[in-house]
Amino acid sequence: MRKINLFIKRIIDILGSLIGLIIFSPLFVIIAILIKLTSEGPVFFRQERLGKDGKTFKILKFRTMVVNAEKMGDGLKIKSENDERITKIGKILRVTSLDELPQLWNVLIGQMSLVGPRPPATYFPYDGYENYPDWAKKRFSMRPGITGLAQVKRRNSISWDQRIIIDNTYIDSFNIWLDIKILLITFCRLFRPTNIYRG
């Protein structure tokens, strides 16, 4: 039954990401223009992340911060929307999660899924897949998602280890109906964002 659910999940990923890229293409153009008009640097932000089975891939996002932001201030930590590294349009993109839309491409080519554990940076919270404790490696047994159970339950209001526990719960209880429920909650949260920043 799990194999059937995983097969259906991939079909939904392909159709959902393809339809999403087509529908949101005009919005992509508008966002790209706004990013170029309000700050210097590329439209897209690419970063190596850990995916299924700990393999690395480059995640795609709309750039919401100044170039080389990770090497400034608090590094990876973003404590509030008042972080000076976040651009003007970046604040809007982050609150609405529109910065995540380019990941539909990652989904289409099989690096990600619409629903799954969020892919961490290769060096945080642990430095490389091999340094994750055995209990935490379970989260890498499925493709990472644009959204996930930890995202809709707590988003960034809890520590990474706490999020991994929720991710493992998702993997243990995975089924298509759970994915659909998470997608619906995610859609609703676009209009009522909470816990975006962790102080």
Secondary structure, 3 states (H helix, E strand, C coil): CHHHHHHHHHHHHHHHHHHHHHHCHHHHHHHHHHHHHHCCCCCEEEEEEECHHHCEEEEEEECCECCCHHHCCCCCCCCCCCCCCECHHHHHHHHHCHHHCCHHHHHHCCCCEEECCCCCECCECCCCHHHCCHHHHHHHHCCCEEECHHHHHCCCCCCHHHHHHHHHHHHHHCCHHHHHHHHHHHHHHCCCCCCCCCC
